[in-house]
């Protein structure tokens, strides 16, 4: 996501976060569908507004991916702020886009995916580079996401810190995006 994290809500109209540490279940009960926040280490992390470039990329990629997936019966596509919780000790994140294959649709809940998506896409801006390209993609890999990619908006640089690579990952690099994928079985 091309949003910068904040400790306070972005507007006065937003409900204040619950005080102290909360469970992920409490976070999901508290948050609503218009709430741009993530759950990290028991705390609500507010996400700031996105850039115009970020919005344009999502406006292009989301319907394109959704049409291909639906026409071919490949699964489902979700977008931020739909949550994904890849593991009990990992944050609850809201990827910009995520694809869930039919074999994993049983892990869908009303407001989140319990476990890893098959593909995650994050749009990276200068103010979100560390979080989206390093922290989140590292968490996604640790949580079992089979393929995650970061794509920069025009103002930012994208990429994955090669020191974070592991032997089980395969690299694909283009001019403005980076993908980390593990071979899919079947």
KOLBASE-929475 format. One line per field, with one value per residue: residue number from 1; x, y, z of N, C-alpha, C, O in turn. Coordinates in nm, 2 decimals. Example, Ala and Ser with C-alpha at 12.3 -4.5 7.8 and 13.67 -1.06 7.14 Angstrom:
pos: (1,2)
n_c1: (1.32,1.28)
n_c2: (-0.57,-0.22)
n_c3: (0.78,0.71)
ca_c1: (1.23,1.37)
ca_c2: (-0.45,-0.11)
ca_c3: (0.78,0.71)
c_c1: (1.32,1.29)
c_c2: (-0.33,0.00)
c_c3: (0.78,0.79)
o_c1: (1.42,1.34)
o_c2: (-0.33,0.11)
o_c3: (0.85,0.80)
***
This chain:
pos: (1,2,3,4,5,6,7,8,9,10,11,12,13,14,15,16,17,18,19,20,21,22,23,24,25,26,27,28,29,30,31,32,33,34,35,36,37,38,39,40,41,42,43,44,45,46,47,48,49,50,51,52,53,54,55,56,57,58,59,60,61,62,63,64,65,66,67,68,69,70,71,72,73,74,75,76,77,78,79,80,81,82,83,84,85,86,87,88,89,90,91,92,93,94,95,96,97,98,99,100,101,102,103,104,105,106,107,108,109,110,111,112,113,114,115,116,117,118,119,120,121,122,123,124,125,126,127,128,129,130,131,132,133,134,135,136,137,138,139,140,141,142,143,144,145,146,147,148,149,150,151,152,153,154,155,156,157,158,159,160,161,162,163,164,165,166,167,168,169,170,171,172,173,174,175,176,177,178,179,180,181,182,183,184,185,186)
n_c1: (0.08,0.04,0.05,0.13,0.21,0.04,0.00,-0.23,-0.57,-0.66,-0.86,-1.10,-1.35,-1.32,-1.34,-1.18,-0.90,-0.91,-0.79,-0.46,-0.32,-0.47,-0.65,-0.64,-0.89,-1.05,-0.97,-1.08,-1.35,-1.38,-1.30,-1.44,-1.57,-1.48,-1.25,-0.92,-0.68,-0.44,-0.35,-0.09,0.13,-0.05,-0.16,-0.34,-0.27,-0.28,-0.34,-0.23,-0.38,-0.38,-0.17,-0.23,-0.12,-0.10,-0.37,-0.45,-0.31,-0.42,-0.69,-0.66,-0.54,-0.70,-0.97,-0.89,-0.74,-0.94,-1.14,-1.01,-0.96,-1.23,-1.36,-1.21,-1.26,-1.08,-1.06,-1.08,-1.06,-0.94,-0.94,-0.77,-0.96,-0.97,-0.88,-0.59,-0.46,-0.19,-0.06,-0.06,0.13,0.19,0.14,-0.19,-0.27,-0.37,-0.35,-0.28,-0.39,-0.51,-0.51,-0.69,-0.68,-0.90,-0.87,-0.81,-1.02,-1.19,-1.09,-1.17,-1.32,-1.58,-1.47,-1.20,-0.91,-0.81,-0.50,-0.25,-0.27,-0.27,-0.15,-0.01,-0.03,0.14,0.14,0.39,0.50,0.73,0.70,0.62,0.80,0.99,0.81,0.63,0.79,0.98,0.91,0.64,0.64,0.83,0.69,0.48,0.60,0.71,0.47,0.37,0.27,0.25,0.33,0.44,0.43,0.58,0.51,0.61,0.47,0.48,0.64,0.80,1.05,1.08,1.13,1.30,1.49,1.77,1.91,1.72,1.63,1.56,1.67,1.46,1.31,1.24,1.36,1.22,1.26,1.16,1.16,1.02,0.91,0.90,0.90,0.84,0.84,0.73,0.77,0.46,0.26,0.11)
n_c2: (-0.12,0.22,0.40,0.60,0.51,0.60,0.71,0.82,0.87,0.95,1.14,1.35,1.23,0.97,0.68,0.66,0.46,0.15,0.15,0.06,-0.27,-0.50,-0.80,-0.97,-1.05,-0.87,-0.64,-0.68,-0.68,-0.42,-0.25,-0.11,-0.14,0.09,0.16,0.24,0.08,-0.13,-0.42,-0.46,-0.62,-0.62,-0.37,-0.09,0.03,0.32,0.40,0.63,0.86,0.76,0.81,0.98,0.85,0.59,0.53,0.53,0.31,0.09,0.12,0.04,-0.22,-0.38,-0.43,-0.55,-0.78,-0.91,-0.96,-1.15,-1.36,-1.42,-1.49,-1.71,-1.88,-1.90,-1.84,-1.59,-1.23,-0.97,-0.65,-0.37,-0.24,-0.51,-0.76,-0.97,-1.24,-1.40,-1.57,-1.68,-1.53,-1.31,-0.99,-0.85,-0.77,-0.54,-0.60,-0.42,-0.55,-0.89,-1.23,-1.52,-1.86,-2.13,-2.36,-2.25,-2.10,-2.17,-2.06,-1.81,-1.54,-1.33,-1.07,-1.11,-1.29,-1.59,-1.70,-1.74,-1.55,-1.64,-1.48,-1.16,-0.81,-0.51,-0.16,0.07,0.37,0.65,0.72,0.49,0.29,0.13,0.00,-0.14,-0.27,-0.41,-0.48,-0.57,-0.75,-0.93,-1.03,-1.15,-1.35,-1.50,-1.58,-1.75,-1.67,-1.74,-1.59,-1.27,-0.92,-0.61,-0.29,0.02,0.35,0.62,0.82,0.69,0.45,0.11,-0.22,-0.49,-0.55,-0.71,-0.85,-0.96,-1.18,-1.53,-1.87,-2.02,-1.86,-1.72,-1.48,-1.22,-0.95,-0.64,-0.32,-0.15,-0.30,-0.56,-0.91,-1.18,-1.52,-1.85,-2.17,-2.31,-2.58,-2.85)
n_c3: (0.00,-0.07,0.15,0.42,0.75,1.05,1.39,1.49,1.40,1.06,1.02,1.19,1.19,1.20,1.41,1.74,1.80,1.98,2.32,2.43,2.39,2.16,2.06,1.74,1.66,1.81,1.69,1.43,1.49,1.58,1.36,1.06,0.72,0.59,0.71,0.71,0.82,0.98,1.17,1.39,1.59,1.80,1.80,1.66,1.35,1.17,0.83,0.60,0.35,-0.01,-0.30,-0.61,-0.83,-0.72,-0.68,-0.95,-1.06,-0.91,-0.99,-1.25,-1.24,-1.06,-1.17,-1.41,-1.33,-1.18,-1.38,-1.55,-1.36,-1.28,-1.53,-1.61,-1.40,-1.18,-0.91,-0.65,-0.63,-0.42,-0.26,-0.08,0.17,0.26,0.48,0.55,0.73,0.79,0.98,1.33,1.48,1.32,1.16,1.09,0.77,0.50,0.20,-0.12,-0.34,-0.37,-0.46,-0.44,-0.47,-0.58,-0.42,-0.17,-0.09,0.12,0.34,0.37,0.54,0.67,0.69,0.64,0.52,0.64,0.67,0.41,0.10,-0.25,-0.43,-0.38,-0.42,-0.39,-0.40,-0.42,-0.28,-0.23,0.04,0.16,0.11,0.27,0.45,0.27,0.08,0.22,0.50,0.48,0.25,0.35,0.57,0.43,0.29,0.50,0.61,0.42,0.17,-0.17,-0.39,-0.41,-0.50,-0.56,-0.68,-0.80,-0.77,-1.00,-0.88,-0.70,-0.61,-0.67,-0.54,-0.39,-0.11,-0.17,0.03,0.18,0.05,0.01,-0.03,-0.13,-0.28,-0.60,-0.83,-1.01,-1.21,-1.34,-1.51,-1.33,-1.12,-0.87,-0.81,-0.59,-0.59,-0.51,-0.64,-0.75,-0.65,-0.84)
ca_c1: (0.00,0.12,0.01,0.22,0.15,0.02,-0.05,-0.36,-0.66,-0.64,-0.97,-1.18,-1.47,-1.28,-1.35,-1.05,-0.86,-0.92,-0.67,-0.38,-0.31,-0.60,-0.63,-0.68,-1.04,-1.10,-0.95,-1.18,-1.48,-1.38,-1.28,-1.54,-1.52,-1.42,-1.14,-0.79,-0.59,-0.39,-0.32,0.05,0.18,-0.16,-0.20,-0.40,-0.18,-0.35,-0.28,-0.27,-0.43,-0.30,-0.14,-0.31,-0.06,-0.14,-0.51,-0.46,-0.26,-0.52,-0.80,-0.63,-0.50,-0.80,-1.07,-0.82,-0.72,-1.07,-1.21,-0.93,-0.98,-1.37,-1.39,-1.15,-1.29,-0.95,-1.07,-1.13,-0.96,-0.98,-0.85,-0.76,-0.91,-0.99,-0.76,-0.53,-0.39,-0.12,-0.02,-0.09,0.23,0.21,0.03,-0.31,-0.25,-0.46,-0.27,-0.36,-0.47,-0.47,-0.57,-0.71,-0.72,-1.02,-0.83,-0.80,-1.14,-1.25,-1.03,-1.23,-1.42,-1.66,-1.38,-1.05,-0.86,-0.73,-0.40,-0.19,-0.33,-0.18,-0.08,-0.03,0.03,0.15,0.18,0.49,0.54,0.84,0.68,0.58,0.89,1.04,0.70,0.57,0.89,1.06,0.84,0.52,0.67,0.89,0.58,0.40,0.68,0.71,0.33,0.33,0.22,0.33,0.38,0.41,0.50,0.57,0.51,0.62,0.40,0.58,0.73,0.88,1.13,1.04,1.23,1.31,1.63,1.82,1.96,1.60,1.60,1.60,1.70,1.34,1.25,1.29,1.35,1.18,1.27,1.14,1.21,0.96,0.85,0.98,0.82,0.90,0.74,0.78,0.70,0.33,0.24,-0.02)
ca_c2: (0.00,0.35,0.49,0.61,0.48,0.70,0.65,0.88,0.86,1.06,1.25,1.35,1.15,0.83,0.64,0.64,0.32,0.10,0.18,-0.05,-0.38,-0.57,-0.92,-0.95,-1.06,-0.74,-0.54,-0.70,-0.64,-0.27,-0.19,-0.13,-0.15,0.21,0.19,0.21,0.05,-0.26,-0.47,-0.49,-0.64,-0.59,-0.23,-0.04,0.12,0.39,0.42,0.76,0.86,0.72,0.91,0.97,0.74,0.46,0.51,0.49,0.17,0.00,0.13,-0.04,-0.36,-0.45,-0.49,-0.64,-0.91,-0.97,-1.02,-1.27,-1.46,-1.46,-1.55,-1.84,-1.96,-1.92,-1.80,-1.46,-1.11,-0.88,-0.53,-0.30,-0.27,-0.65,-0.81,-1.10,-1.27,-1.52,-1.65,-1.63,-1.43,-1.21,-0.88,-0.85,-0.66,-0.52,-0.58,-0.35,-0.66,-1.03,-1.34,-1.65,-1.97,-2.21,-2.45,-2.17,-2.01,-2.21,-1.98,-1.67,-1.50,-1.21,-0.95,-1.14,-1.42,-1.66,-1.77,-1.66,-1.54,-1.70,-1.37,-1.03,-0.70,-0.39,-0.05,0.13,0.51,0.68,0.73,0.35,0.19,0.04,-0.09,-0.22,-0.35,-0.49,-0.53,-0.65,-0.86,-1.03,-1.10,-1.23,-1.47,-1.58,-1.63,-1.85,-1.62,-1.80,-1.49,-1.13,-0.83,-0.47,-0.20,0.16,0.45,0.69,0.90,0.61,0.34,-0.01,-0.32,-0.57,-0.55,-0.85,-0.92,-1.03,-1.30,-1.66,-1.97,-2.08,-1.76,-1.70,-1.34,-1.17,-0.80,-0.55,-0.18,-0.08,-0.39,-0.68,-1.02,-1.30,-1.63,-1.98,-2.26,-2.36,-2.73,-2.88)
ca_c3: (0.00,-0.08,0.25,0.53,0.88,1.15,1.52,1.51,1.29,0.96,1.02,1.32,1.17,1.23,1.56,1.79,1.82,2.12,2.40,2.46,2.29,2.14,1.97,1.60,1.66,1.86,1.58,1.32,1.54,1.59,1.23,0.96,0.58,0.54,0.80,0.65,0.93,0.99,1.31,1.40,1.72,1.90,1.79,1.53,1.27,1.07,0.70,0.54,0.21,-0.12,-0.40,-0.73,-0.91,-0.66,-0.72,-1.10,-1.08,-0.86,-1.08,-1.37,-1.21,-0.99,-1.26,-1.51,-1.26,-1.14,-1.50,-1.59,-1.26,-1.29,-1.66,-1.61,-1.28,-1.11,-0.77,-0.62,-0.61,-0.31,-0.25,0.04,0.30,0.30,0.56,0.54,0.85,0.74,1.08,1.46,1.53,1.21,1.16,1.00,0.67,0.40,0.07,-0.22,-0.42,-0.34,-0.53,-0.36,-0.56,-0.53,-0.31,-0.05,-0.07,0.24,0.45,0.36,0.64,0.63,0.68,0.63,0.48,0.74,0.60,0.30,-0.03,-0.34,-0.49,-0.32,-0.49,-0.31,-0.47,-0.33,-0.29,-0.15,0.19,0.21,0.06,0.38,0.50,0.17,0.00,0.30,0.61,0.44,0.17,0.43,0.65,0.34,0.26,0.63,0.63,0.32,0.05,-0.27,-0.48,-0.37,-0.58,-0.53,-0.80,-0.76,-0.84,-1.08,-0.80,-0.61,-0.66,-0.61,-0.53,-0.27,-0.06,-0.20,0.15,0.24,-0.03,0.06,-0.14,-0.18,-0.37,-0.74,-0.85,-1.15,-1.20,-1.45,-1.48,-1.21,-1.02,-0.82,-0.76,-0.52,-0.61,-0.49,-0.73,-0.71,-0.68,-0.90)
c_c1: (0.09,0.07,0.11,0.15,0.14,-0.03,-0.19,-0.44,-0.64,-0.74,-1.04,-1.30,-1.44,-1.29,-1.21,-1.02,-0.88,-0.79,-0.59,-0.37,-0.44,-0.56,-0.68,-0.83,-1.11,-1.08,-1.05,-1.32,-1.49,-1.38,-1.41,-1.49,-1.46,-1.30,-1.01,-0.69,-0.55,-0.36,-0.18,0.09,0.08,-0.21,-0.26,-0.30,-0.26,-0.27,-0.33,-0.32,-0.33,-0.27,-0.23,-0.26,-0.10,-0.28,-0.53,-0.42,-0.36,-0.64,-0.78,-0.62,-0.62,-0.91,-1.01,-0.80,-0.85,-1.14,-1.14,-0.97,-1.13,-1.40,-1.33,-1.18,-1.17,-0.96,-1.13,-1.02,-1.02,-0.89,-0.86,-0.90,-0.94,-0.86,-0.71,-0.44,-0.32,-0.07,-0.05,0.00,0.26,0.10,-0.08,-0.29,-0.36,-0.39,-0.35,-0.44,-0.42,-0.57,-0.58,-0.76,-0.83,-0.98,-0.82,-0.92,-1.21,-1.19,-1.08,-1.33,-1.49,-1.57,-1.23,-1.03,-0.78,-0.62,-0.35,-0.28,-0.23,-0.10,-0.11,0.04,0.03,0.20,0.27,0.51,0.66,0.82,0.64,0.68,0.94,0.93,0.65,0.67,0.97,0.98,0.73,0.55,0.75,0.79,0.50,0.47,0.68,0.57,0.28,0.27,0.31,0.39,0.34,0.49,0.48,0.58,0.51,0.52,0.51,0.68,0.83,0.97,1.08,1.15,1.23,1.46,1.68,1.87,1.84,1.57,1.64,1.61,1.58,1.27,1.32,1.26,1.31,1.19,1.25,1.18,1.15,0.89,0.94,0.88,0.90,0.80,0.81,0.70,0.57,0.32,0.11,-0.05)
c_c2: (0.12,0.44,0.49,0.58,0.59,0.64,0.71,0.87,0.98,1.17,1.24,1.26,1.01,0.80,0.63,0.49,0.28,0.12,0.05,-0.16,-0.46,-0.70,-0.88,-0.96,-0.93,-0.63,-0.56,-0.66,-0.48,-0.20,-0.21,-0.12,-0.02,0.25,0.15,0.20,-0.10,-0.30,-0.52,-0.50,-0.59,-0.45,-0.19,0.05,0.19,0.41,0.55,0.75,0.82,0.83,0.89,0.86,0.60,0.43,0.47,0.35,0.07,0.00,0.05,-0.19,-0.44,-0.51,-0.58,-0.78,-0.98,-1.03,-1.15,-1.38,-1.51,-1.54,-1.69,-1.93,-1.99,-1.89,-1.67,-1.35,-1.02,-0.76,-0.47,-0.23,-0.42,-0.70,-0.95,-1.13,-1.40,-1.61,-1.59,-1.52,-1.32,-1.11,-0.92,-0.74,-0.66,-0.49,-0.49,-0.44,-0.79,-1.12,-1.46,-1.76,-2.06,-2.30,-2.38,-2.09,-2.05,-2.14,-1.84,-1.66,-1.38,-1.09,-0.98,-1.27,-1.48,-1.74,-1.69,-1.66,-1.61,-1.60,-1.24,-0.92,-0.58,-0.28,0.04,0.28,0.54,0.68,0.59,0.25,0.09,-0.06,-0.19,-0.31,-0.44,-0.56,-0.62,-0.77,-0.97,-1.10,-1.19,-1.36,-1.56,-1.65,-1.73,-1.80,-1.67,-1.70,-1.35,-1.04,-0.69,-0.39,-0.06,0.24,0.53,0.77,0.82,0.51,0.22,-0.11,-0.38,-0.57,-0.69,-0.92,-1.00,-1.16,-1.43,-1.76,-2.03,-1.99,-1.75,-1.55,-1.32,-1.02,-0.74,-0.41,-0.12,-0.17,-0.51,-0.78,-1.12,-1.41,-1.76,-2.07,-2.31,-2.51,-2.74,-2.80)
c_c3: (0.00,0.03,0.36,0.66,0.97,1.28,1.55,1.39,1.19,0.96,1.16,1.31,1.20,1.38,1.61,1.81,1.96,2.19,2.42,2.35,2.28,2.05,1.83,1.59,1.71,1.75,1.47,1.37,1.55,1.45,1.14,0.82,0.53,0.63,0.74,0.76,0.92,1.14,1.31,1.54,1.83,1.89,1.66,1.47,1.16,0.95,0.64,0.40,0.10,-0.22,-0.52,-0.82,-0.85,-0.69,-0.86,-1.12,-1.03,-0.95,-1.21,-1.34,-1.15,-1.09,-1.37,-1.45,-1.23,-1.26,-1.54,-1.49,-1.27,-1.42,-1.66,-1.49,-1.19,-0.96,-0.75,-0.60,-0.51,-0.31,-0.11,0.06,0.35,0.36,0.52,0.66,0.82,0.85,1.22,1.51,1.43,1.21,1.07,0.90,0.57,0.27,-0.03,-0.30,-0.37,-0.42,-0.45,-0.46,-0.50,-0.42,-0.17,-0.01,0.07,0.36,0.46,0.48,0.60,0.60,0.66,0.57,0.59,0.68,0.48,0.17,-0.12,-0.42,-0.41,-0.40,-0.40,-0.40,-0.38,-0.37,-0.21,0.00,0.24,0.17,0.16,0.42,0.39,0.10,0.09,0.41,0.56,0.35,0.25,0.52,0.56,0.31,0.39,0.65,0.53,0.20,-0.07,-0.37,-0.43,-0.46,-0.54,-0.66,-0.75,-0.83,-0.91,-1.00,-0.72,-0.68,-0.59,-0.60,-0.39,-0.23,-0.08,-0.08,0.21,0.16,0.04,-0.06,-0.20,-0.27,-0.50,-0.77,-1.00,-1.13,-1.34,-1.42,-1.35,-1.12,-0.99,-0.78,-0.69,-0.53,-0.57,-0.59,-0.67,-0.74,-0.75,-1.02)
o_c1: (0.19,0.05,0.17,0.03,0.23,-0.08,-0.26,-0.39,-0.61,-0.71,-1.03,-1.35,-1.54,-1.25,-1.11,-1.12,-0.87,-0.68,-0.65,-0.42,-0.51,-0.46,-0.74,-0.89,-1.21,-1.17,-1.11,-1.40,-1.60,-1.45,-1.48,-1.37,-1.39,-1.25,-0.99,-0.62,-0.62,-0.35,-0.14,0.08,0.11,-0.29,-0.22,-0.25,-0.31,-0.15,-0.45,-0.31,-0.21,-0.34,-0.29,-0.33,-0.13,-0.31,-0.61,-0.48,-0.39,-0.70,-0.88,-0.68,-0.64,-0.93,-1.07,-0.83,-0.86,-1.20,-1.21,-0.99,-1.15,-1.47,-1.39,-1.13,-1.16,-0.86,-1.23,-0.91,-1.14,-0.77,-0.95,-0.94,-0.94,-0.76,-0.79,-0.35,-0.38,-0.05,-0.07,-0.04,0.36,-0.01,-0.07,-0.29,-0.44,-0.36,-0.48,-0.56,-0.30,-0.68,-0.48,-0.87,-0.85,-1.07,-0.83,-0.92,-1.29,-1.25,-1.04,-1.41,-1.45,-1.59,-1.15,-1.12,-0.68,-0.66,-0.41,-0.34,-0.11,0.01,-0.23,0.15,-0.08,0.30,0.23,0.54,0.69,0.90,0.63,0.66,0.93,0.95,0.64,0.64,1.03,0.97,0.72,0.50,0.73,0.80,0.47,0.41,0.67,0.57,0.17,0.22,0.43,0.50,0.22,0.61,0.38,0.66,0.43,0.49,0.63,0.79,0.93,0.95,1.04,1.26,1.18,1.54,1.63,1.88,1.87,1.48,1.73,1.58,1.58,1.16,1.44,1.15,1.35,1.12,1.30,1.24,1.22,0.81,1.03,0.78,1.01,0.69,0.93,0.59,0.56,0.36,0.02,-0.15)
o_c2: (0.13,0.56,0.38,0.62,0.68,0.53,0.66,0.86,1.09,1.28,1.14,1.22,0.93,0.88,0.59,0.41,0.36,0.11,-0.06,-0.14,-0.47,-0.71,-0.78,-0.89,-0.89,-0.55,-0.46,-0.61,-0.43,-0.11,-0.31,-0.11,-0.03,0.36,0.03,0.29,-0.18,-0.21,-0.62,-0.40,-0.53,-0.41,-0.25,0.15,0.12,0.42,0.58,0.65,0.84,0.93,0.78,0.79,0.51,0.32,0.38,0.28,-0.03,-0.10,0.01,-0.27,-0.56,-0.63,-0.68,-0.88,-1.10,-1.14,-1.24,-1.49,-1.63,-1.64,-1.78,-2.04,-2.10,-1.93,-1.63,-1.39,-0.99,-0.77,-0.50,-0.17,-0.44,-0.69,-1.03,-1.04,-1.51,-1.73,-1.47,-1.43,-1.25,-1.14,-1.00,-0.62,-0.75,-0.38,-0.49,-0.41,-0.81,-1.10,-1.50,-1.74,-2.05,-2.31,-2.45,-2.01,-1.97,-2.14,-1.76,-1.75,-1.32,-1.01,-0.89,-1.36,-1.41,-1.85,-1.58,-1.76,-1.64,-1.63,-1.22,-0.94,-0.54,-0.30,0.07,0.30,0.46,0.63,0.57,0.13,-0.03,-0.18,-0.30,-0.43,-0.53,-0.68,-0.74,-0.88,-1.09,-1.23,-1.30,-1.47,-1.68,-1.76,-1.78,-1.89,-1.66,-1.73,-1.33,-1.07,-0.66,-0.43,-0.02,0.22,0.51,0.79,0.87,0.49,0.22,-0.08,-0.33,-0.58,-0.79,-1.04,-1.09,-1.23,-1.43,-1.73,-2.07,-2.02,-1.77,-1.50,-1.38,-0.96,-0.78,-0.39,-0.06,-0.13,-0.54,-0.75,-1.15,-1.40,-1.78,-2.04,-2.35,-2.55,-2.67,-2.83)
o_c3: (0.06,-0.01,0.39,0.68,0.97,1.28,1.64,1.28,1.23,0.91,1.23,1.41,1.22,1.46,1.54,1.83,2.05,2.14,2.44,2.24,2.38,1.99,1.80,1.51,1.65,1.74,1.42,1.28,1.52,1.43,1.15,0.80,0.43,0.61,0.71,0.79,0.86,1.22,1.24,1.62,1.93,1.98,1.56,1.54,1.07,0.95,0.64,0.34,0.12,-0.22,-0.54,-0.88,-0.93,-0.73,-0.89,-1.20,-1.10,-0.97,-1.27,-1.41,-1.19,-1.09,-1.40,-1.51,-1.25,-1.25,-1.57,-1.54,-1.27,-1.41,-1.72,-1.48,-1.14,-0.89,-0.81,-0.57,-0.51,-0.36,-0.03,-0.04,0.47,0.31,0.47,0.70,0.82,0.82,1.23,1.59,1.45,1.25,0.98,0.94,0.56,0.24,-0.02,-0.33,-0.33,-0.43,-0.39,-0.52,-0.38,-0.33,-0.07,0.09,0.12,0.47,0.54,0.50,0.49,0.51,0.66,0.56,0.63,0.63,0.45,0.14,-0.09,-0.46,-0.38,-0.44,-0.34,-0.47,-0.27,-0.49,-0.12,0.07,0.37,0.19,0.13,0.42,0.42,0.08,0.04,0.42,0.60,0.38,0.22,0.53,0.60,0.31,0.38,0.70,0.54,0.12,-0.06,-0.42,-0.42,-0.50,-0.48,-0.74,-0.67,-0.95,-0.88,-1.04,-0.68,-0.80,-0.48,-0.64,-0.29,-0.32,-0.02,-0.08,0.29,0.20,0.11,-0.17,-0.31,-0.33,-0.51,-0.74,-1.09,-1.04,-1.44,-1.31,-1.28,-1.04,-1.06,-0.72,-0.73,-0.48,-0.60,-0.62,-0.56,-0.85,-0.73,-1.09)
***
